[in-house]
Amino acid sequence: MKKLISLFVLFIATAVISTGVFAQKVYSCQYKSDADVKVYVCQYKSDADLVVYETKYKSEASDNSGIWYFCEYKSDADVKIYFCQYKSDADIVIYFSKYKSDAGWKKNEKKHLMYKRH
C-alpha cells in the first residue's frame, strides 16, 4: 500500500512539474542576440508552423499549445522571442489568429523550440 501511495505522489508531482515546463509566457526582445527563438509572422495560416492566439490572461498560457501571454518584463517570461523581418532568418513561422480554438502546432518537429528556457 505504501508503494502504491508513493507512486501516486510521484505521478502527481511529475504532472505538476511538467505542466510548467511548456509554459507560453513570452517576451518580445528588441535584439536578436537576446532571444531564445526567432519567429516570423506570416499572412496565411497554411504557411505557419504554429498558430498563435494572444491571450490577455497569464493563467491561460499554461502549455505549449500556441496560446501566448506577452510579459512586460524579460524576467517573467519562459521564452524570449525576436520577430524577424525575413522568413529565412526565423526558427519558427507563426500566424496570429483571432480565435483561441485555432491555436496549435502545424509542424510538431519544431515544438521543442518553445520549451521553457529557465
Contacts in CASP RR format, 6 or more apart in sequence:
PFRMAT RR
TARGET T0000
AUTHOR 0000-0000-0000
METHOD contacts of the structure
MODEL  1
MKKLISLFVLFIATAVISTGVFAQKVYSCQYKSDADVKVYVCQYKSDADL
VVYETKYKSEASDNSGIWYFCEYKSDADVKIYFCQYKSDADIVIYFSKYK
SDAGWKKNEKKHLMYKRH
19 62 0 8 1.000
19 63 0 8 1.000
20 62 0 8 1.000
20 63 0 8 1.000
20 78 0 8 1.000
20 116 0 8 1.000
21 115 0 8 1.000
21 116 0 8 1.000
22 63 0 8 1.000
22 64 0 8 1.000
22 114 0 8 1.000
22 115 0 8 1.000
22 116 0 8 1.000
23 61 0 8 1.000
23 62 0 8 1.000
23 63 0 8 1.000
23 64 0 8 1.000
23 78 0 8 1.000
23 116 0 8 1.000
24 61 0 8 1.000
24 62 0 8 1.000
24 63 0 8 1.000
24 64 0 8 1.000
24 65 0 8 1.000
24 66 0 8 1.000
24 67 0 8 1.000
24 68 0 8 1.000
24 69 0 8 1.000
24 78 0 8 1.000
24 79 0 8 1.000
24 114 0 8 1.000
25 58 0 8 1.000
25 61 0 8 1.000
25 68 0 8 1.000
25 69 0 8 1.000
25 71 0 8 1.000
25 76 0 8 1.000
25 77 0 8 1.000
25 78 0 8 1.000
25 79 0 8 1.000
26 68 0 8 1.000
26 69 0 8 1.000
26 70 0 8 1.000
26 71 0 8 1.000
26 77 0 8 1.000
26 78 0 8 1.000
26 79 0 8 1.000
26 80 0 8 1.000
26 81 0 8 1.000
27 70 0 8 1.000
27 71 0 8 1.000
27 73 0 8 1.000
27 74 0 8 1.000
27 76 0 8 1.000
27 77 0 8 1.000
27 79 0 8 1.000
27 80 0 8 1.000
27 81 0 8 1.000
28 70 0 8 1.000
28 80 0 8 1.000
28 81 0 8 1.000
28 82 0 8 1.000
28 83 0 8 1.000
29 35 0 8 1.000
29 74 0 8 1.000
29 80 0 8 1.000
29 81 0 8 1.000
29 82 0 8 1.000
31 82 0 8 1.000
32 38 0 8 1.000
32 82 0 8 1.000
32 84 0 8 1.000
34 74 0 8 1.000
34 80 0 8 1.000
34 82 0 8 1.000
35 80 0 8 1.000
35 81 0 8 1.000
35 82 0 8 1.000
36 79 0 8 1.000
36 80 0 8 1.000
36 81 0 8 1.000
36 117 0 8 1.000
37 79 0 8 1.000
37 80 0 8 1.000
37 81 0 8 1.000
37 82 0 8 1.000
37 91 0 8 1.000
37 92 0 8 1.000
37 113 0 8 1.000
37 114 0 8 1.000
38 81 0 8 1.000
38 82 0 8 1.000
38 84 0 8 1.000
38 89 0 8 1.000
38 90 0 8 1.000
38 91 0 8 1.000
38 92 0 8 1.000
39 81 0 8 1.000
39 82 0 8 1.000
39 83 0 8 1.000
39 84 0 8 1.000
39 90 0 8 1.000
39 91 0 8 1.000
39 92 0 8 1.000
39 93 0 8 1.000
39 94 0 8 1.000
40 83 0 8 1.000
40 84 0 8 1.000
40 86 0 8 1.000
40 87 0 8 1.000
40 89 0 8 1.000
40 90 0 8 1.000
40 92 0 8 1.000
40 93 0 8 1.000
40 94 0 8 1.000
41 83 0 8 1.000
41 93 0 8 1.000
41 94 0 8 1.000
41 95 0 8 1.000
41 96 0 8 1.000
42 48 0 8 1.000
42 87 0 8 1.000
42 93 0 8 1.000
42 94 0 8 1.000
42 95 0 8 1.000
43 95 0 8 1.000
44 95 0 8 1.000
45 51 0 8 1.000
45 95 0 8 1.000
45 97 0 8 1.000
45 102 0 8 1.000
47 93 0 8 1.000
47 95 0 8 1.000
48 93 0 8 1.000
48 94 0 8 1.000
48 95 0 8 1.000
48 106 0 8 1.000
49 92 0 8 1.000
49 93 0 8 1.000
49 94 0 8 1.000
49 105 0 8 1.000
49 106 0 8 1.000
49 107 0 8 1.000
49 110 0 8 1.000
50 66 0 8 1.000
50 92 0 8 1.000
50 93 0 8 1.000
50 94 0 8 1.000
50 95 0 8 1.000
50 104 0 8 1.000
50 105 0 8 1.000
50 106 0 8 1.000
50 107 0 8 1.000
50 110 0 8 1.000
50 114 0 8 1.000
51 66 0 8 1.000
51 94 0 8 1.000
51 95 0 8 1.000
51 97 0 8 1.000
51 102 0 8 1.000
51 103 0 8 1.000
51 104 0 8 1.000
51 105 0 8 1.000
51 106 0 8 1.000
52 66 0 8 1.000
52 67 0 8 1.000
52 68 0 8 1.000
52 94 0 8 1.000
52 95 0 8 1.000
52 96 0 8 1.000
52 97 0 8 1.000
52 103 0 8 1.000
52 104 0 8 1.000
53 66 0 8 1.000
53 67 0 8 1.000
53 68 0 8 1.000
53 96 0 8 1.000
53 97 0 8 1.000
53 98 0 8 1.000
53 99 0 8 1.000
53 100 0 8 1.000
53 102 0 8 1.000
53 103 0 8 1.000
54 68 0 8 1.000
54 69 0 8 1.000
54 70 0 8 1.000
54 96 0 8 1.000
55 61 0 8 1.000
55 67 0 8 1.000
55 68 0 8 1.000
55 69 0 8 1.000
55 100 0 8 1.000
56 69 0 8 1.000
57 69 0 8 1.000
58 69 0 8 1.000
60 67 0 8 1.000
60 69 0 8 1.000
61 67 0 8 1.000
61 68 0 8 1.000
61 69 0 8 1.000
64 105 0 8 1.000
64 111 0 8 1.000
64 114 0 8 1.000
64 115 0 8 1.000
65 103 0 8 1.000
65 104 0 8 1.000
65 105 0 8 1.000
66 103 0 8 1.000
66 104 0 8 1.000
66 105 0 8 1.000
66 114 0 8 1.000
67 100 0 8 1.000
67 103 0 8 1.000
71 77 0 8 1.000
74 80 0 8 1.000
78 116 0 8 1.000
78 117 0 8 1.000
78 118 0 8 1.000
79 114 0 8 1.000
79 115 0 8 1.000
79 116 0 8 1.000
79 117 0 8 1.000
80 117 0 8 1.000
84 90 0 8 1.000
87 93 0 8 1.000
91 110 0 8 1.000
91 113 0 8 1.000
92 110 0 8 1.000
92 113 0 8 1.000
92 114 0 8 1.000
97 103 0 8 1.000
105 111 0 8 1.000
END
